[in-house]
Amino acid sequence: MTIPQPLVRSATAACSRGPLSSDGYPDGLAVDAEGHVLVAFWGGWKIIRYDPDGKQEREIRFPVANPTACAFGGRDRDELYVTTARLGLTKEQLADQPMAGDLFRVRLKIQGQEEPLFG
């Protein structure tokens, strides 16, 4: 039997190996109706949308360093909700990033993947 290998290392594992990359580390993700994956980058100030072949299709920048997770919502599933974190930021960084820790909504011209109802 083959032992599964990670495709992407977790932020915890990556952080234990050295300083934070200027691109950040992948954290939460969502999948849209076109099969693209949107990945929040802790320490990267952004979410990147990758096409099904793994190529970067677009980048969504944020006014905060630590986007943590994203999920589609809204009536038409065309709004991306993004959580962010204040964890580990200094007083100076918090002064420069007063919206750190807030929940953001990004209106997109793409829809999230339809999810089955639970319960």
PyMOL CGO cylinders between C-alpha atoms (Angstrom):
from pymol import cmd
from pymol.cgo import CYLINDER

trace = [
    CYLINDER, 0.00, 0.00, 0.00, 1.28, 3.48, -0.90, 0.3, 1, 1, 1, 1, 1, 1,
    CYLINDER, 1.28, 3.48, -0.90, 1.49, 6.10, 1.85, 0.3, 1, 1, 1, 1, 1, 1,
    CYLINDER, 1.49, 6.10, 1.85, -0.27, 9.32, 0.76, 0.3, 1, 1, 1, 1, 1, 1,
    CYLINDER, -0.27, 9.32, 0.76, 1.99, 12.36, 0.38, 0.3, 1, 1, 1, 1, 1, 1,
    CYLINDER, 1.99, 12.36, 0.38, 0.78, 15.93, 0.96, 0.3, 1, 1, 1, 1, 1, 1,
    CYLINDER, 0.78, 15.93, 0.96, 0.13, 18.09, -2.10, 0.3, 1, 1, 1, 1, 1, 1,
    CYLINDER, 0.13, 18.09, -2.10, 0.47, 21.29, -0.04, 0.3, 1, 1, 1, 1, 1, 1,
    CYLINDER, 0.47, 21.29, -0.04, 2.16, 21.52, 3.34, 0.3, 1, 1, 1, 1, 1, 1,
    CYLINDER, 2.16, 21.52, 3.34, 0.08, 23.03, 6.13, 0.3, 1, 1, 1, 1, 1, 1,
    CYLINDER, 0.08, 23.03, 6.13, 0.84, 26.53, 7.39, 0.3, 1, 1, 1, 1, 1, 1,
    CYLINDER, 0.84, 26.53, 7.39, 1.97, 25.03, 10.71, 0.3, 1, 1, 1, 1, 1, 1,
    CYLINDER, 1.97, 25.03, 10.71, 4.48, 22.71, 9.04, 0.3, 1, 1, 1, 1, 1, 1,
    CYLINDER, 4.48, 22.71, 9.04, 5.73, 25.45, 6.74, 0.3, 1, 1, 1, 1, 1, 1,
    CYLINDER, 5.73, 25.45, 6.74, 6.15, 27.95, 9.59, 0.3, 1, 1, 1, 1, 1, 1,
    CYLINDER, 6.15, 27.95, 9.59, 8.15, 25.46, 11.62, 0.3, 1, 1, 1, 1, 1, 1,
    CYLINDER, 8.15, 25.46, 11.62, 10.74, 25.26, 8.82, 0.3, 1, 1, 1, 1, 1, 1,
    CYLINDER, 10.74, 25.26, 8.82, 11.60, 28.93, 8.68, 0.3, 1, 1, 1, 1, 1, 1,
    CYLINDER, 11.60, 28.93, 8.68, 10.41, 32.50, 8.42, 0.3, 1, 1, 1, 1, 1, 1,
    CYLINDER, 10.41, 32.50, 8.42, 7.17, 33.38, 6.69, 0.3, 1, 1, 1, 1, 1, 1,
    CYLINDER, 7.17, 33.38, 6.69, 7.46, 33.70, 2.91, 0.3, 1, 1, 1, 1, 1, 1,
    CYLINDER, 7.46, 33.70, 2.91, 6.49, 37.07, 1.40, 0.3, 1, 1, 1, 1, 1, 1,
    CYLINDER, 6.49, 37.07, 1.40, 3.79, 35.14, -0.49, 0.3, 1, 1, 1, 1, 1, 1,
    CYLINDER, 3.79, 35.14, -0.49, 2.39, 33.71, 2.74, 0.3, 1, 1, 1, 1, 1, 1,
    CYLINDER, 2.39, 33.71, 2.74, 1.23, 30.16, 3.32, 0.3, 1, 1, 1, 1, 1, 1,
    CYLINDER, 1.23, 30.16, 3.32, -1.97, 28.49, 2.06, 0.3, 1, 1, 1, 1, 1, 1,
    CYLINDER, -1.97, 28.49, 2.06, -4.72, 28.34, 4.66, 0.3, 1, 1, 1, 1, 1, 1,
    CYLINDER, -4.72, 28.34, 4.66, -8.45, 27.90, 3.90, 0.3, 1, 1, 1, 1, 1, 1,
    CYLINDER, -8.45, 27.90, 3.90, -9.96, 27.34, 0.48, 0.3, 1, 1, 1, 1, 1, 1,
    CYLINDER, -9.96, 27.34, 0.48, -13.19, 27.18, -1.51, 0.3, 1, 1, 1, 1, 1, 1,
    CYLINDER, -13.19, 27.18, -1.51, -14.12, 25.63, -4.85, 0.3, 1, 1, 1, 1, 1, 1,
    CYLINDER, -14.12, 25.63, -4.85, -16.19, 27.51, -7.42, 0.3, 1, 1, 1, 1, 1, 1,
    CYLINDER, -16.19, 27.51, -7.42, -18.72, 26.18, -9.94, 0.3, 1, 1, 1, 1, 1, 1,
    CYLINDER, -18.72, 26.18, -9.94, -16.07, 26.17, -12.70, 0.3, 1, 1, 1, 1, 1, 1,
    CYLINDER, -16.07, 26.17, -12.70, -13.80, 23.85, -10.70, 0.3, 1, 1, 1, 1, 1, 1,
    CYLINDER, -13.80, 23.85, -10.70, -11.32, 26.58, -9.77, 0.3, 1, 1, 1, 1, 1, 1,
    CYLINDER, -11.32, 26.58, -9.77, -9.86, 26.59, -6.25, 0.3, 1, 1, 1, 1, 1, 1,
    CYLINDER, -9.86, 26.59, -6.25, -9.60, 29.84, -4.27, 0.3, 1, 1, 1, 1, 1, 1,
    CYLINDER, -9.60, 29.84, -4.27, -6.92, 29.72, -1.57, 0.3, 1, 1, 1, 1, 1, 1,
    CYLINDER, -6.92, 29.72, -1.57, -6.43, 32.19, 1.30, 0.3, 1, 1, 1, 1, 1, 1,
    CYLINDER, -6.43, 32.19, 1.30, -2.77, 32.92, 2.02, 0.3, 1, 1, 1, 1, 1, 1,
    CYLINDER, -2.77, 32.92, 2.02, -1.87, 33.56, 5.66, 0.3, 1, 1, 1, 1, 1, 1,
    CYLINDER, -1.87, 33.56, 5.66, 0.73, 36.33, 5.70, 0.3, 1, 1, 1, 1, 1, 1,
    CYLINDER, 0.73, 36.33, 5.70, 0.23, 36.90, 1.97, 0.3, 1, 1, 1, 1, 1, 1,
    CYLINDER, 0.23, 36.90, 1.97, -2.43, 39.65, 1.95, 0.3, 1, 1, 1, 1, 1, 1,
    CYLINDER, -2.43, 39.65, 1.95, -4.36, 37.76, -0.73, 0.3, 1, 1, 1, 1, 1, 1,
    CYLINDER, -4.36, 37.76, -0.73, -6.53, 35.00, -2.10, 0.3, 1, 1, 1, 1, 1, 1,
    CYLINDER, -6.53, 35.00, -2.10, -5.41, 33.30, -5.29, 0.3, 1, 1, 1, 1, 1, 1,
    CYLINDER, -5.41, 33.30, -5.29, -7.77, 31.57, -7.72, 0.3, 1, 1, 1, 1, 1, 1,
    CYLINDER, -7.77, 31.57, -7.72, -6.24, 28.56, -9.49, 0.3, 1, 1, 1, 1, 1, 1,
    CYLINDER, -6.24, 28.56, -9.49, -7.71, 26.91, -12.58, 0.3, 1, 1, 1, 1, 1, 1,
    CYLINDER, -7.71, 26.91, -12.58, -8.23, 23.12, -12.68, 0.3, 1, 1, 1, 1, 1, 1,
    CYLINDER, -8.23, 23.12, -12.68, -4.71, 22.71, -14.16, 0.3, 1, 1, 1, 1, 1, 1,
    CYLINDER, -4.71, 22.71, -14.16, -3.16, 24.51, -11.18, 0.3, 1, 1, 1, 1, 1, 1,
    CYLINDER, -3.16, 24.51, -11.18, -2.35, 27.76, -12.99, 0.3, 1, 1, 1, 1, 1, 1,
    CYLINDER, -2.35, 27.76, -12.99, -2.99, 31.05, -11.21, 0.3, 1, 1, 1, 1, 1, 1,
    CYLINDER, -2.99, 31.05, -11.21, -6.02, 32.69, -12.80, 0.3, 1, 1, 1, 1, 1, 1,
    CYLINDER, -6.02, 32.69, -12.80, -6.37, 35.78, -10.57, 0.3, 1, 1, 1, 1, 1, 1,
    CYLINDER, -6.37, 35.78, -10.57, -5.29, 37.34, -7.32, 0.3, 1, 1, 1, 1, 1, 1,
    CYLINDER, -5.29, 37.34, -7.32, -7.56, 39.18, -4.89, 0.3, 1, 1, 1, 1, 1, 1,
    CYLINDER, -7.56, 39.18, -4.89, -5.62, 41.53, -2.58, 0.3, 1, 1, 1, 1, 1, 1,
    CYLINDER, -5.62, 41.53, -2.58, -6.73, 42.46, 0.95, 0.3, 1, 1, 1, 1, 1, 1,
    CYLINDER, -6.73, 42.46, 0.95, -5.86, 45.34, 3.30, 0.3, 1, 1, 1, 1, 1, 1,
    CYLINDER, -5.86, 45.34, 3.30, -4.84, 42.77, 5.94, 0.3, 1, 1, 1, 1, 1, 1,
    CYLINDER, -4.84, 42.77, 5.94, -1.95, 40.31, 6.10, 0.3, 1, 1, 1, 1, 1, 1,
    CYLINDER, -1.95, 40.31, 6.10, -3.79, 37.21, 7.25, 0.3, 1, 1, 1, 1, 1, 1,
    CYLINDER, -3.79, 37.21, 7.25, -6.78, 35.99, 5.23, 0.3, 1, 1, 1, 1, 1, 1,
    CYLINDER, -6.78, 35.99, 5.23, -7.64, 32.65, 6.83, 0.3, 1, 1, 1, 1, 1, 1,
    CYLINDER, -7.64, 32.65, 6.83, -10.60, 31.04, 5.10, 0.3, 1, 1, 1, 1, 1, 1,
    CYLINDER, -10.60, 31.04, 5.10, -13.12, 31.68, 2.35, 0.3, 1, 1, 1, 1, 1, 1,
    CYLINDER, -13.12, 31.68, 2.35, -16.59, 30.42, 1.48, 0.3, 1, 1, 1, 1, 1, 1,
    CYLINDER, -16.59, 30.42, 1.48, -19.16, 31.29, -1.15, 0.3, 1, 1, 1, 1, 1, 1,
    CYLINDER, -19.16, 31.29, -1.15, -22.52, 32.70, -0.12, 0.3, 1, 1, 1, 1, 1, 1,
    CYLINDER, -22.52, 32.70, -0.12, -25.28, 35.05, -1.14, 0.3, 1, 1, 1, 1, 1, 1,
    CYLINDER, -25.28, 35.05, -1.14, -28.49, 34.36, -3.02, 0.3, 1, 1, 1, 1, 1, 1,
    CYLINDER, -28.49, 34.36, -3.02, -26.60, 33.47, -6.22, 0.3, 1, 1, 1, 1, 1, 1,
    CYLINDER, -26.60, 33.47, -6.22, -23.46, 32.08, -4.53, 0.3, 1, 1, 1, 1, 1, 1,
    CYLINDER, -23.46, 32.08, -4.53, -21.46, 34.89, -6.16, 0.3, 1, 1, 1, 1, 1, 1,
    CYLINDER, -21.46, 34.89, -6.16, -20.15, 36.47, -2.98, 0.3, 1, 1, 1, 1, 1, 1,
    CYLINDER, -20.15, 36.47, -2.98, -16.93, 35.24, -1.40, 0.3, 1, 1, 1, 1, 1, 1,
    CYLINDER, -16.93, 35.24, -1.40, -16.83, 35.62, 2.39, 0.3, 1, 1, 1, 1, 1, 1,
    CYLINDER, -16.83, 35.62, 2.39, -13.31, 35.82, 3.79, 0.3, 1, 1, 1, 1, 1, 1,
    CYLINDER, -13.31, 35.82, 3.79, -12.29, 35.56, 7.42, 0.3, 1, 1, 1, 1, 1, 1,
    CYLINDER, -12.29, 35.56, 7.42, -9.06, 37.21, 8.58, 0.3, 1, 1, 1, 1, 1, 1,
    CYLINDER, -9.06, 37.21, 8.58, -6.95, 37.11, 11.74, 0.3, 1, 1, 1, 1, 1, 1,
    CYLINDER, -6.95, 37.11, 11.74, -5.27, 39.51, 14.14, 0.3, 1, 1, 1, 1, 1, 1,
    CYLINDER, -5.27, 39.51, 14.14, -3.28, 36.72, 15.78, 0.3, 1, 1, 1, 1, 1, 1,
    CYLINDER, -3.28, 36.72, 15.78, 0.42, 37.43, 16.12, 0.3, 1, 1, 1, 1, 1, 1,
    CYLINDER, 0.42, 37.43, 16.12, 0.27, 41.01, 14.86, 0.3, 1, 1, 1, 1, 1, 1,
    CYLINDER, 0.27, 41.01, 14.86, 2.14, 43.68, 16.83, 0.3, 1, 1, 1, 1, 1, 1,
    CYLINDER, 2.14, 43.68, 16.83, 0.52, 46.92, 17.99, 0.3, 1, 1, 1, 1, 1, 1,
    CYLINDER, 0.52, 46.92, 17.99, 2.20, 48.69, 15.09, 0.3, 1, 1, 1, 1, 1, 1,
    CYLINDER, 2.20, 48.69, 15.09, 0.92, 46.14, 12.58, 0.3, 1, 1, 1, 1, 1, 1,
    CYLINDER, 0.92, 46.14, 12.58, -2.58, 46.40, 14.02, 0.3, 1, 1, 1, 1, 1, 1,
    CYLINDER, -2.58, 46.40, 14.02, -2.41, 50.18, 13.68, 0.3, 1, 1, 1, 1, 1, 1,
    CYLINDER, -2.41, 50.18, 13.68, -1.50, 49.70, 9.98, 0.3, 1, 1, 1, 1, 1, 1,
    CYLINDER, -1.50, 49.70, 9.98, -4.18, 46.99, 9.55, 0.3, 1, 1, 1, 1, 1, 1,
    CYLINDER, -4.18, 46.99, 9.55, -7.22, 48.20, 11.52, 0.3, 1, 1, 1, 1, 1, 1,
    CYLINDER, -7.22, 48.20, 11.52, -9.48, 45.72, 9.65, 0.3, 1, 1, 1, 1, 1, 1,
    CYLINDER, -9.48, 45.72, 9.65, -7.39, 42.68, 10.67, 0.3, 1, 1, 1, 1, 1, 1,
    CYLINDER, -7.39, 42.68, 10.67, -9.74, 40.11, 12.19, 0.3, 1, 1, 1, 1, 1, 1,
    CYLINDER, -9.74, 40.11, 12.19, -12.76, 41.36, 10.20, 0.3, 1, 1, 1, 1, 1, 1,
    CYLINDER, -12.76, 41.36, 10.20, -15.00, 39.37, 7.90, 0.3, 1, 1, 1, 1, 1, 1,
    CYLINDER, -15.00, 39.37, 7.90, -14.85, 40.57, 4.27, 0.3, 1, 1, 1, 1, 1, 1,
    CYLINDER, -14.85, 40.57, 4.27, -17.33, 40.09, 1.42, 0.3, 1, 1, 1, 1, 1, 1,
    CYLINDER, -17.33, 40.09, 1.42, -16.04, 40.12, -2.16, 0.3, 1, 1, 1, 1, 1, 1,
    CYLINDER, -16.04, 40.12, -2.16, -18.61, 40.23, -4.95, 0.3, 1, 1, 1, 1, 1, 1,
    CYLINDER, -18.61, 40.23, -4.95, -17.43, 38.10, -7.86, 0.3, 1, 1, 1, 1, 1, 1,
    CYLINDER, -17.43, 38.10, -7.86, -18.72, 37.37, -11.34, 0.3, 1, 1, 1, 1, 1, 1,
    CYLINDER, -18.72, 37.37, -11.34, -18.26, 33.67, -10.60, 0.3, 1, 1, 1, 1, 1, 1,
    CYLINDER, -18.26, 33.67, -10.60, -20.40, 31.34, -8.53, 0.3, 1, 1, 1, 1, 1, 1,
    CYLINDER, -20.40, 31.34, -8.53, -19.43, 28.98, -5.79, 0.3, 1, 1, 1, 1, 1, 1,
    CYLINDER, -19.43, 28.98, -5.79, -19.88, 25.26, -6.19, 0.3, 1, 1, 1, 1, 1, 1,
    CYLINDER, -19.88, 25.26, -6.19, -23.39, 24.16, -5.27, 0.3, 1, 1, 1, 1, 1, 1,
    CYLINDER, -23.39, 24.16, -5.27, -23.31, 22.35, -1.96, 0.3, 1, 1, 1, 1, 1, 1,
    CYLINDER, -23.31, 22.35, -1.96, -25.82, 19.70, -0.91, 0.3, 1, 1, 1, 1, 1, 1,
    CYLINDER, -25.82, 19.70, -0.91, -28.16, 20.63, 1.92, 0.3, 1, 1, 1, 1, 1, 1,
    CYLINDER, -28.16, 20.63, 1.92, -27.41, 18.98, 5.24, 0.3, 1, 1, 1, 1, 1, 1,
    CYLINDER, -27.41, 18.98, 5.24, -30.04, 17.45, 7.48, 0.3, 1, 1, 1, 1, 1, 1,
]
cmd.load_cgo(trace, "trace")
